[in-house]
Amino acid sequence: MNINTESIVSITDANQNFSKVAKVAEKNGEAVIFKNNKPKFVLIDMESNPYFELSDDEKIDIAAARILKRFRPAFEELAK
């Protein structure tokens, strides 16, 4: 993994100032959070990151699955 030096944030900064980390992720597409001088976590801007590009049908499927999971008891009751 190649890491853009502008996207590096310390765990201390992330802990104390999350909005700073979010701004770094918005600017660079991701923020790599270092712990003990090693990359530990990645915060990804989902709108600009190709790993999370979904088609409209995929987005609908995900939303439907979330709704079904959340309201399953109600749907089961209605199915009776």
PDB file of N, CA, C and O in Angstrom:
ATOM      1  N   MET A   1       0.842  -1.185   0.000  1.00  0.00           N
ATOM      2  CA  MET A   1       0.000   0.000   0.000  1.00  0.00           C
ATOM      3  C   MET A   1       0.880   1.239   0.000  1.00  0.00           C
ATOM      4  O   MET A   1       1.724   1.410   0.880  1.00  0.00           O
ATOM      5  N   ASN A   2       0.686   2.087  -0.971  1.00  0.00           N
ATOM      6  CA  ASN A   2       1.386   3.366  -1.009  1.00  0.00           C
ATOM      7  C   ASN A   2       0.588   4.384  -0.215  1.00  0.00           C
ATOM      8  O   ASN A   2      -0.626   4.497  -0.382  1.00  0.00           O
ATOM      9  N   ILE A   3       1.262   5.114   0.638  1.00  0.00           N
ATOM     10  CA  ILE A   3       0.595   6.081   1.498  1.00  0.00           C
ATOM     11  C   ILE A   3       1.048   7.487   1.131  1.00  0.00           C
ATOM     12  O   ILE A   3       2.242   7.789   1.139  1.00  0.00           O
ATOM     13  N   ASN A   4       0.092   8.334   0.814  1.00  0.00           N
ATOM     14  CA  ASN A   4       0.358   9.740   0.550  1.00  0.00           C
ATOM     15  C   ASN A   4       0.721  10.392   1.883  1.00  0.00           C
ATOM     16  O   ASN A   4      -0.043  10.302   2.845  1.00  0.00           O
ATOM     17  N   THR A   5       1.858  11.035   1.944  1.00  0.00           N
ATOM     18  CA  THR A   5       2.298  11.631   3.211  1.00  0.00           C
ATOM     19  C   THR A   5       1.348  12.717   3.706  1.00  0.00           C
ATOM     20  O   THR A   5       1.325  13.014   4.901  1.00  0.00           O
ATOM     21  N   GLU A   6       0.565  13.314   2.809  1.00  0.00           N
ATOM     22  CA  GLU A   6      -0.399  14.331   3.220  1.00  0.00           C
ATOM     23  C   GLU A   6      -1.615  13.722   3.911  1.00  0.00           C
ATOM     24  O   GLU A   6      -2.395  14.441   4.534  1.00  0.00           O
ATOM     25  N   SER A   7      -1.785  12.395   3.807  1.00  0.00           N
ATOM     26  CA  SER A   7      -2.955  11.754   4.398  1.00  0.00           C
ATOM     27  C   SER A   7      -2.651  11.104   5.748  1.00  0.00           C
ATOM     28  O   SER A   7      -3.517  10.446   6.326  1.00  0.00           O
ATOM     29  N   ILE A   8      -1.433  11.281   6.253  1.00  0.00           N
ATOM     30  CA  ILE A   8      -1.047  10.664   7.520  1.00  0.00           C
ATOM     31  C   ILE A   8      -1.491  11.520   8.706  1.00  0.00           C
ATOM     32  O   ILE A   8      -1.276  12.732   8.734  1.00  0.00           O
ATOM     33  N   VAL A   9      -2.110  10.865   9.676  1.00  0.00           N
ATOM     34  CA  VAL A   9      -2.561  11.521  10.902  1.00  0.00           C
ATOM     35  C   VAL A   9      -2.174  10.618  12.067  1.00  0.00           C
ATOM     36  O   VAL A   9      -2.244   9.395  11.950  1.00  0.00           O
ATOM     37  N   SER A  10      -1.773  11.198  13.170  1.00  0.00           N
ATOM     38  CA  SER A  10      -1.428  10.387  14.337  1.00  0.00           C
ATOM     39  C   SER A  10      -2.699   9.956  15.064  1.00  0.00           C
ATOM     40  O   SER A  10      -3.741  10.600  14.946  1.00  0.00           O
ATOM     41  N   ILE A  11      -2.605   8.874  15.809  1.00  0.00           N
ATOM     42  CA  ILE A  11      -3.733   8.388  16.587  1.00  0.00           C
ATOM     43  C   ILE A  11      -4.142   9.433  17.630  1.00  0.00           C
ATOM     44  O   ILE A  11      -5.323   9.554  17.959  1.00  0.00           O
ATOM     45  N   THR A  12      -3.179  10.178  18.141  1.00  0.00           N
ATOM     46  CA  THR A  12      -3.476  11.224  19.114  1.00  0.00           C
ATOM     47  C   THR A  12      -4.326  12.315  18.483  1.00  0.00           C
ATOM     48  O   THR A  12      -5.310  12.760  19.075  1.00  0.00           O
ATOM     49  N   ASP A  13      -3.946  12.755  17.266  1.00  0.00           N
ATOM     50  CA  ASP A  13      -4.741  13.761  16.562  1.00  0.00           C
ATOM     51  C   ASP A  13      -6.141  13.234  16.263  1.00  0.00           C
ATOM     52  O   ASP A  13      -7.127  13.957  16.404  1.00  0.00           O
ATOM     53  N   ALA A  14      -6.221  11.978  15.853  1.00  0.00           N
ATOM     54  CA  ALA A  14      -7.518  11.384  15.540  1.00  0.00           C
ATOM     55  C   ALA A  14      -8.404  11.327  16.779  1.00  0.00           C
ATOM     56  O   ALA A  14      -9.610  11.560  16.705  1.00  0.00           O
ATOM     57  N   ASN A  15      -7.805  11.021  17.891  1.00  0.00           N
ATOM     58  CA  ASN A  15      -8.539  10.917  19.144  1.00  0.00           C
ATOM     59  C   ASN A  15      -9.009  12.285  19.634  1.00  0.00           C
ATOM     60  O   ASN A  15     -10.122  12.418  20.143  1.00  0.00           O
ATOM     61  N   GLN A  16      -8.170  13.286  19.483  1.00  0.00           N
ATOM     62  CA  GLN A  16      -8.481  14.613  20.021  1.00  0.00           C
ATOM     63  C   GLN A  16      -9.235  15.514  19.043  1.00  0.00           C
ATOM     64  O   GLN A  16      -9.936  16.434  19.465  1.00  0.00           O
ATOM     65  N   ASN A  17      -9.095  15.256  17.742  1.00  0.00           N
ATOM     66  CA  ASN A  17      -9.673  16.159  16.752  1.00  0.00           C
ATOM     67  C   ASN A  17     -10.116  15.375  15.516  1.00  0.00           C
ATOM     68  O   ASN A  17      -9.468  15.409  14.470  1.00  0.00           O
ATOM     69  N   PHE A  18     -11.240  14.667  15.665  1.00  0.00           N
ATOM     70  CA  PHE A  18     -11.704  13.821  14.560  1.00  0.00           C
ATOM     71  C   PHE A  18     -12.055  14.636  13.323  1.00  0.00           C
ATOM     72  O   PHE A  18     -11.880  14.163  12.199  1.00  0.00           O
ATOM     73  N   SER A  19     -12.548  15.851  13.516  1.00  0.00           N
ATOM     74  CA  SER A  19     -12.911  16.663  12.353  1.00  0.00           C
ATOM     75  C   SER A  19     -11.684  16.948  11.478  1.00  0.00           C
ATOM     76  O   SER A  19     -11.812  17.081  10.261  1.00  0.00           O
ATOM     77  N   LYS A  20     -10.506  17.040  12.085  1.00  0.00           N
ATOM     78  CA  LYS A  20      -9.268  17.224  11.318  1.00  0.00           C
ATOM     79  C   LYS A  20      -9.024  16.003  10.435  1.00  0.00           C
ATOM     80  O   LYS A  20      -8.653  16.138   9.269  1.00  0.00           O
ATOM     81  N   VAL A  21      -9.231  14.822  10.992  1.00  0.00           N
ATOM     82  CA  VAL A  21      -9.031  13.585  10.234  1.00  0.00           C
ATOM     83  C   VAL A  21     -10.035  13.503   9.091  1.00  0.00           C
ATOM     84  O   VAL A  21      -9.686  13.100   7.981  1.00  0.00           O
ATOM     85  N   ALA A  22     -11.286  13.887   9.361  1.00  0.00           N
ATOM     86  CA  ALA A  22     -12.315  13.869   8.328  1.00  0.00           C
ATOM     87  C   ALA A  22     -11.956  14.822   7.185  1.00  0.00           C
ATOM     88  O   ALA A  22     -12.164  14.495   6.016  1.00  0.00           O
ATOM     89  N   LYS A  23     -11.422  15.992   7.518  1.00  0.00           N
ATOM     90  CA  LYS A  23     -11.016  16.950   6.488  1.00  0.00           C
ATOM     91  C   LYS A  23      -9.869  16.395   5.642  1.00  0.00           C
ATOM     92  O   LYS A  23      -9.843  16.585   4.426  1.00  0.00           O
ATOM     93  N   VAL A  24      -8.933  15.716   6.280  1.00  0.00           N
ATOM     94  CA  VAL A  24      -7.825  15.087   5.543  1.00  0.00           C
ATOM     95  C   VAL A  24      -8.383  14.039   4.580  1.00  0.00           C
ATOM     96  O   VAL A  24      -7.952  13.955   3.430  1.00  0.00           O
ATOM     97  N   ALA A  25      -9.348  13.237   5.055  1.00  0.00           N
ATOM     98  CA  ALA A  25      -9.951  12.202   4.212  1.00  0.00           C
ATOM     99  C   ALA A  25     -10.714  12.827   3.046  1.00  0.00           C
ATOM    100  O   ALA A  25     -10.674  12.306   1.931  1.00  0.00           O
ATOM    101  N   GLU A  26     -11.402  13.932   3.293  1.00  0.00           N
ATOM    102  CA  GLU A  26     -12.117  14.610   2.209  1.00  0.00           C
ATOM    103  C   GLU A  26     -11.154  15.157   1.169  1.00  0.00           C
ATOM    104  O   GLU A  26     -11.411  15.078  -0.032  1.00  0.00           O
ATOM    105  N   LYS A  27     -10.055  15.708   1.635  1.00  0.00           N
ATOM    106  CA  LYS A  27      -9.083  16.311   0.719  1.00  0.00           C
ATOM    107  C   LYS A  27      -8.335  15.253  -0.092  1.00  0.00           C
ATOM    108  O   LYS A  27      -8.124  15.426  -1.293  1.00  0.00           O
ATOM    109  N   ASN A  28      -7.934  14.161   0.557  1.00  0.00           N
ATOM    110  CA  ASN A  28      -7.074  13.170  -0.089  1.00  0.00           C
ATOM    111  C   ASN A  28      -7.781  11.863  -0.460  1.00  0.00           C
ATOM    112  O   ASN A  28      -7.170  10.977  -1.056  1.00  0.00           O
ATOM    113  N   GLY A  29      -9.056  11.740  -0.112  1.00  0.00           N
ATOM    114  CA  GLY A  29      -9.777  10.500  -0.383  1.00  0.00           C
ATOM    115  C   GLY A  29      -9.675   9.504   0.746  1.00  0.00           C
ATOM    116  O   GLY A  29     -10.492   8.590   0.859  1.00  0.00           O
ATOM    117  N   GLU A  30      -8.662   9.682   1.586  1.00  0.00           N
ATOM    118  CA  GLU A  30      -8.480   8.804   2.744  1.00  0.00           C
ATOM    119  C   GLU A  30      -7.543   9.467   3.734  1.00  0.00           C
ATOM    120  O   GLU A  30      -6.758  10.347   3.381  1.00  0.00           O
ATOM    121  N   ALA A  31      -7.639   9.031   4.973  1.00  0.00           N
ATOM    122  CA  ALA A  31      -6.699   9.459   6.008  1.00  0.00           C
ATOM    123  C   ALA A  31      -6.146   8.194   6.643  1.00  0.00           C
ATOM    124  O   ALA A  31      -6.902   7.324   7.074  1.00  0.00           O
ATOM    125  N   VAL A  32      -4.839   8.097   6.697  1.00  0.00           N
ATOM    126  CA  VAL A  32      -4.185   6.936   7.295  1.00  0.00           C
ATOM    127  C   VAL A  32      -3.767   7.321   8.704  1.00  0.00           C
ATOM    128  O   VAL A  32      -2.981   8.246   8.904  1.00  0.00           O
ATOM    129  N   ILE A  33      -4.301   6.602   9.669  1.00  0.00           N
ATOM    130  CA  ILE A  33      -4.034   6.908  11.069  1.00  0.00           C
ATOM    131  C   ILE A  33      -2.913   6.002  11.567  1.00  0.00           C
ATOM    132  O   ILE A  33      -3.010   4.776  11.517  1.00  0.00           O
ATOM    133  N   PHE A  34      -1.856   6.637  12.046  1.00  0.00           N
ATOM    134  CA  PHE A  34      -0.691   5.901  12.531  1.00  0.00           C
ATOM    135  C   PHE A  34      -0.763   5.720  14.042  1.00  0.00           C
ATOM    136  O   PHE A  34      -1.170   6.621  14.775  1.00  0.00           O
ATOM    137  N   LYS A  35      -0.360   4.543  14.486  1.00  0.00           N
ATOM    138  CA  LYS A  35      -0.238   4.257  15.913  1.00  0.00           C
ATOM    139  C   LYS A  35       1.133   3.641  16.125  1.00  0.00           C
ATOM    140  O   LYS A  35       1.492   2.674  15.454  1.00  0.00           O
ATOM    141  N   ASN A  36       1.888   4.184  17.038  1.00  0.00           N
ATOM    142  CA  ASN A  36       3.267   3.736  17.287  1.00  0.00           C
ATOM    143  C   ASN A  36       4.104   3.752  16.015  1.00  0.00           C
ATOM    144  O   ASN A  36       4.857   2.819  15.737  1.00  0.00           O
ATOM    145  N   ASN A  37       3.958   4.832  15.248  1.00  0.00           N
ATOM    146  CA  ASN A  37       4.722   5.053  14.013  1.00  0.00           C
ATOM    147  C   ASN A  37       4.483   3.994  12.944  1.00  0.00           C
ATOM    148  O   ASN A  37       5.340   3.769  12.089  1.00  0.00           O
ATOM    149  N   LYS A  38       3.326   3.346  12.986  1.00  0.00           N
ATOM    150  CA  LYS A  38       2.950   2.354  11.969  1.00  0.00           C
ATOM    151  C   LYS A  38       1.523   2.622  11.526  1.00  0.00           C
ATOM    152  O   LYS A  38       0.686   3.009  12.341  1.00  0.00           O
ATOM    153  N   PRO A  39       1.227   2.418  10.225  1.00  0.00           N
ATOM    154  CA  PRO A  39      -0.160   2.599   9.784  1.00  0.00           C
ATOM    155  C   PRO A  39      -1.058   1.570  10.455  1.00  0.00           C
ATOM    156  O   PRO A  39      -0.780   0.372  10.425  1.00  0.00           O
ATOM    157  N   LYS A  40      -2.142   2.054  11.064  1.00  0.00           N
ATOM    158  CA  LYS A  40      -3.023   1.162  11.821  1.00  0.00           C
ATOM    159  C   LYS A  40      -4.454   1.177  11.287  1.00  0.00           C
ATOM    160  O   LYS A  40      -5.084   0.125  11.182  1.00  0.00           O
ATOM    161  N   PHE A  41      -4.975   2.367  10.945  1.00  0.00           N
ATOM    162  CA  PHE A  41      -6.355   2.507  10.497  1.00  0.00           C
ATOM    163  C   PHE A  41      -6.413   3.379   9.258  1.00  0.00           C
ATOM    164  O   PHE A  41      -5.516   4.181   8.999  1.00  0.00           O
ATOM    165  N   VAL A  42      -7.497   3.207   8.490  1.00  0.00           N
ATOM    166  CA  VAL A  42      -7.726   4.059   7.325  1.00  0.00           C
ATOM    167  C   VAL A  42      -9.157   4.578   7.394  1.00  0.00           C
ATOM    168  O   VAL A  42     -10.099   3.799   7.535  1.00  0.00           O
ATOM    169  N   LEU A  43      -9.317   5.887   7.296  1.00  0.00           N
ATOM    170  CA  LEU A  43     -10.628   6.506   7.183  1.00  0.00           C
ATOM    171  C   LEU A  43     -10.806   6.866   5.714  1.00  0.00           C
ATOM    172  O   LEU A  43      -9.994   7.594   5.142  1.00  0.00           O
ATOM    173  N   ILE A  44     -11.869   6.354   5.110  1.00  0.00           N
ATOM    174  CA  ILE A  44     -12.068   6.511   3.669  1.00  0.00           C
ATOM    175  C   ILE A  44     -13.256   7.422   3.391  1.00  0.00           C
ATOM    176  O   ILE A  44     -14.316   7.281   4.001  1.00  0.00           O
ATOM    177  N   ASP A  45     -13.071   8.348   2.476  1.00  0.00           N
ATOM    178  CA  ASP A  45     -14.167   9.167   1.971  1.00  0.00           C
ATOM    179  C   ASP A  45     -14.886   8.321   0.922  1.00  0.00           C
ATOM    180  O   ASP A  45     -14.380   8.126  -0.183  1.00  0.00           O
ATOM    181  N   MET A  46     -16.051   7.827   1.273  1.00  0.00           N
ATOM    182  CA  MET A  46     -16.747   6.863   0.420  1.00  0.00           C
ATOM    183  C   MET A  46     -17.220   7.472  -0.891  1.00  0.00           C
ATOM    184  O   MET A  46     -17.423   6.745  -1.863  1.00  0.00           O
ATOM    185  N   GLU A  47     -17.399   8.779  -0.944  1.00  0.00           N
ATOM    186  CA  GLU A  47     -17.851   9.412  -2.180  1.00  0.00           C
ATOM    187  C   GLU A  47     -16.747   9.483  -3.227  1.00  0.00           C
ATOM    188  O   GLU A  47     -17.032   9.475  -4.425  1.00  0.00           O
ATOM    189  N   SER A  48     -15.512   9.553  -2.799  1.00  0.00           N
ATOM    190  CA  SER A  48     -14.423   9.718  -3.759  1.00  0.00           C
ATOM    191  C   SER A  48     -13.569   8.466  -3.918  1.00  0.00           C
ATOM    192  O   SER A  48     -12.631   8.462  -4.715  1.00  0.00           O
ATOM    193  N   ASN A  49     -13.873   7.405  -3.174  1.00  0.00           N
ATOM    194  CA  ASN A  49     -13.043   6.214  -3.212  1.00  0.00           C
ATOM    195  C   ASN A  49     -13.635   5.156  -4.146  1.00  0.00           C
ATOM    196  O   ASN A  49     -14.788   4.763  -3.971  1.00  0.00           O
ATOM    197  N   PRO A  50     -12.868   4.692  -5.129  1.00  0.00           N
ATOM    198  CA  PRO A  50     -13.395   3.710  -6.084  1.00  0.00           C
ATOM    199  C   PRO A  50     -13.720   2.352  -5.465  1.00  0.00           C
ATOM    200  O   PRO A  50     -14.445   1.564  -6.073  1.00  0.00           O
ATOM    201  N   TYR A  51     -13.202   2.061  -4.271  1.00  0.00           N
ATOM    202  CA  TYR A  51     -13.509   0.787  -3.634  1.00  0.00           C
ATOM    203  C   TYR A  51     -14.995   0.662  -3.307  1.00  0.00           C
ATOM    204  O   TYR A  51     -15.517  -0.445  -3.177  1.00  0.00           O
ATOM    205  N   PHE A  52     -15.667   1.797  -3.176  1.00  0.00           N
ATOM    206  CA  PHE A  52     -17.050   1.788  -2.745  1.00  0.00           C
ATOM    207  C   PHE A  52     -18.017   2.305  -3.797  1.00  0.00           C
ATOM    208  O   PHE A  52     -19.119   2.742  -3.466  1.00  0.00           O
ATOM    209  N   GLU A  53     -17.616   2.260  -5.056  1.00  0.00           N
ATOM    210  CA  GLU A  53     -18.526   2.681  -6.103  1.00  0.00           C
ATOM    211  C   GLU A  53     -19.558   1.576  -6.306  1.00  0.00           C
ATOM    212  O   GLU A  53     -19.211   0.432  -6.603  1.00  0.00           O
ATOM    213  N   LEU A  54     -20.808   1.927  -6.143  1.00  0.00           N
ATOM    214  CA  LEU A  54     -21.896   0.979  -6.297  1.00  0.00           C
ATOM    215  C   LEU A  54     -22.852   1.473  -7.372  1.00  0.00           C
ATOM    216  O   LEU A  54     -23.026   2.677  -7.557  1.00  0.00           O
ATOM    217  N   SER A  55     -23.466   0.535  -8.074  1.00  0.00           N
ATOM    218  CA  SER A  55     -24.499   0.920  -9.025  1.00  0.00           C
ATOM    219  C   SER A  55     -25.753   1.292  -8.248  1.00  0.00           C
ATOM    220  O   SER A  55     -25.869   1.000  -7.058  1.00  0.00           O
ATOM    221  N   ASP A  56     -26.684   1.934  -8.927  1.00  0.00           N
ATOM    222  CA  ASP A  56     -27.934   2.309  -8.265  1.00  0.00           C
ATOM    223  C   ASP A  56     -28.679   1.070  -7.771  1.00  0.00           C
ATOM    224  O   ASP A  56     -29.277   1.096  -6.695  1.00  0.00           O
ATOM    225  N   ASP A  57     -28.648  -0.009  -8.545  1.00  0.00           N
ATOM    226  CA  ASP A  57     -29.317  -1.248  -8.133  1.00  0.00           C
ATOM    227  C   ASP A  57     -28.685  -1.827  -6.868  1.00  0.00           C
ATOM    228  O   ASP A  57     -29.387  -2.324  -5.987  1.00  0.00           O
ATOM    229  N   GLU A  58     -27.360  -1.760  -6.786  1.00  0.00           N
ATOM    230  CA  GLU A  58     -26.677  -2.252  -5.588  1.00  0.00           C
ATOM    231  C   GLU A  58     -27.032  -1.407  -4.359  1.00  0.00           C
ATOM    232  O   GLU A  58     -27.221  -1.940  -3.266  1.00  0.00           O
ATOM    233  N   LYS A  59     -27.119  -0.102  -4.548  1.00  0.00           N
ATOM    234  CA  LYS A  59     -27.505   0.779  -3.442  1.00  0.00           C
ATOM    235  C   LYS A  59     -28.917   0.460  -2.962  1.00  0.00           C
ATOM    236  O   LYS A  59     -29.180   0.446  -1.760  1.00  0.00           O
ATOM    237  N   ILE A  60     -29.821   0.206  -3.899  1.00  0.00           N
ATOM    238  CA  ILE A  60     -31.198  -0.149  -3.546  1.00  0.00           C
ATOM    239  C   ILE A  60     -31.232  -1.471  -2.798  1.00  0.00           C
ATOM    240  O   ILE A  60     -31.952  -1.607  -1.809  1.00  0.00           O
ATOM    241  N   ASP A  61     -30.452  -2.454  -3.265  1.00  0.00           N
ATOM    242  CA  ASP A  61     -30.398  -3.752  -2.589  1.00  0.00           C
ATOM    243  C   ASP A  61     -29.904  -3.613  -1.146  1.00  0.00           C
ATOM    244  O   ASP A  61     -30.437  -4.248  -0.235  1.00  0.00           O
ATOM    245  N   ILE A  62     -28.897  -2.792  -0.951  1.00  0.00           N
ATOM    246  CA  ILE A  62     -28.353  -2.586   0.394  1.00  0.00           C
ATOM    247  C   ILE A  62     -29.393  -1.903   1.284  1.00  0.00           C
ATOM    248  O   ILE A  62     -29.606  -2.312   2.425  1.00  0.00           O
ATOM    249  N   ALA A  63     -30.034  -0.868   0.759  1.00  0.00           N
ATOM    250  CA  ALA A  63     -31.059  -0.165   1.546  1.00  0.00           C
ATOM    251  C   ALA A  63     -32.215  -1.101   1.877  1.00  0.00           C
ATOM    252  O   ALA A  63     -32.706  -1.093   3.006  1.00  0.00           O
ATOM    253  N   ALA A  64     -32.656  -1.905   0.919  1.00  0.00           N
ATOM    254  CA  ALA A  64     -33.762  -2.838   1.162  1.00  0.00           C
ATOM    255  C   ALA A  64     -33.393  -3.867   2.219  1.00  0.00           C
ATOM    256  O   ALA A  64     -34.210  -4.195   3.079  1.00  0.00           O
ATOM    257  N   ALA A  65     -32.172  -4.378   2.161  1.00  0.00           N
ATOM    258  CA  ALA A  65     -31.729  -5.362   3.150  1.00  0.00           C
ATOM    259  C   ALA A  65     -31.683  -4.748   4.550  1.00  0.00           C
ATOM    260  O   ALA A  65     -32.055  -5.402   5.524  1.00  0.00           O
ATOM    261  N   ARG A  66     -31.237  -3.517   4.654  1.00  0.00           N
ATOM    262  CA  ARG A  66     -31.204  -2.836   5.960  1.00  0.00           C
ATOM    263  C   ARG A  66     -32.617  -2.636   6.510  1.00  0.00           C
ATOM    264  O   ARG A  66     -32.873  -2.876   7.690  1.00  0.00           O
ATOM    265  N   ILE A  67     -33.525  -2.197   5.646  1.00  0.00           N
ATOM    266  CA  ILE A  67     -34.910  -1.980   6.075  1.00  0.00           C
ATOM    267  C   ILE A  67     -35.543  -3.291   6.502  1.00  0.00           C
ATOM    268  O   ILE A  67     -36.198  -3.364   7.542  1.00  0.00           O
ATOM    269  N   LEU A  68     -35.346  -4.327   5.699  1.00  0.00           N
ATOM    270  CA  LEU A  68     -35.918  -5.635   6.035  1.00  0.00           C
ATOM    271  C   LEU A  68     -35.369  -6.147   7.364  1.00  0.00           C
ATOM    272  O   LEU A  68     -36.126  -6.669   8.182  1.00  0.00           O
ATOM    273  N   LYS A  69     -34.087  -6.006   7.583  1.00  0.00           N
ATOM    274  CA  LYS A  69     -33.487  -6.462   8.829  1.00  0.00           C
ATOM    275  C   LYS A  69     -34.034  -5.676  10.026  1.00  0.00           C
ATOM    276  O   LYS A  69     -34.343  -6.253  11.069  1.00  0.00           O
ATOM    277  N   ARG A  70     -34.146  -4.377   9.864  1.00  0.00           N
ATOM    278  CA  ARG A  70     -34.588  -3.528  10.965  1.00  0.00           C
ATOM    279  C   ARG A  70     -36.057  -3.763  11.332  1.00  0.00           C
ATOM    280  O   ARG A  70     -36.419  -3.767  12.508  1.00  0.00           O
ATOM    281  N   PHE A  71     -36.894  -3.958  10.309  1.00  0.00           N
ATOM    282  CA  PHE A  71     -38.333  -4.064  10.537  1.00  0.00           C
ATOM    283  C   PHE A  71     -38.877  -5.470  10.297  1.00  0.00           C
ATOM    284  O   PHE A  71     -40.068  -5.638  10.035  1.00  0.00           O
ATOM    285  N   ARG A  72     -38.015  -6.474  10.387  1.00  0.00           N
ATOM    286  CA  ARG A  72     -38.419  -7.849  10.119  1.00  0.00           C
ATOM    287  C   ARG A  72     -39.630  -8.295  10.943  1.00  0.00           C
ATOM    288  O   ARG A  72     -40.554  -8.883  10.381  1.00  0.00           O
ATOM    289  N   PRO A  73     -39.658  -8.037  12.256  1.00  0.00           N
ATOM    290  CA  PRO A  73     -40.839  -8.469  13.023  1.00  0.00           C
ATOM    291  C   PRO A  73     -42.134  -7.863  12.495  1.00  0.00           C
ATOM    292  O   PRO A  73     -43.163  -8.537  12.459  1.00  0.00           O
ATOM    293  N   ALA A  74     -42.094  -6.612  12.091  1.00  0.00           N
ATOM    294  CA  ALA A  74     -43.290  -5.977  11.560  1.00  0.00           C
ATOM    295  C   ALA A  74     -43.712  -6.617  10.239  1.00  0.00           C
ATOM    296  O   ALA A  74     -44.899  -6.843  10.004  1.00  0.00           O
ATOM    297  N   PHE A  75     -42.733  -6.908   9.379  1.00  0.00           N
ATOM    298  CA  PHE A  75     -43.053  -7.575   8.115  1.00  0.00           C
ATOM    299  C   PHE A  75     -43.614  -8.967   8.340  1.00  0.00           C
ATOM    300  O   PHE A  75     -44.536  -9.387   7.640  1.00  0.00           O
ATOM    301  N   GLU A  76     -43.068  -9.686   9.311  1.00  0.00           N
ATOM    302  CA  GLU A  76     -43.578 -11.029   9.631  1.00  0.00           C
ATOM    303  C   GLU A  76     -45.009 -10.954  10.141  1.00  0.00           C
ATOM    304  O   GLU A  76     -45.842 -11.797   9.809  1.00  0.00           O
ATOM    305  N   GLU A  77     -45.286  -9.941  10.947  1.00  0.00           N
ATOM    306  CA  GLU A  77     -46.657  -9.771  11.457  1.00  0.00           C
ATOM    307  C   GLU A  77     -47.629  -9.439  10.319  1.00  0.00           C
ATOM    308  O   GLU A  77     -48.749  -9.949  10.284  1.00  0.00           O
ATOM    309  N   LEU A  78     -47.203  -8.603   9.412  1.00  0.00           N
ATOM    310  CA  LEU A  78     -48.052  -8.245   8.279  1.00  0.00           C
ATOM    311  C   LEU A  78     -48.281  -9.441   7.337  1.00  0.00           C
ATOM    312  O   LEU A  78     -49.316  -9.527   6.677  1.00  0.00           O
ATOM    313  N   ALA A  79     -47.322 -10.343   7.283  1.00  0.00           N
ATOM    314  CA  ALA A  79     -47.428 -11.507   6.399  1.00  0.00           C
ATOM    315  C   ALA A  79     -48.438 -12.537   6.888  1.00  0.00           C
ATOM    316  O   ALA A  79     -48.845 -13.415   6.127  1.00  0.00           O
ATOM    317  N   LYS A  80     -48.847 -12.437   8.153  1.00  0.00           N
ATOM    318  CA  LYS A  80     -49.807 -13.422   8.702  1.00  0.00           C
ATOM    319  C   LYS A  80     -51.183 -13.241   8.119  1.00  0.00           C
ATOM    320  O   LYS A  80     -52.103 -13.980   8.468  1.00  0.00           O
TER     321      LYS A  80
END
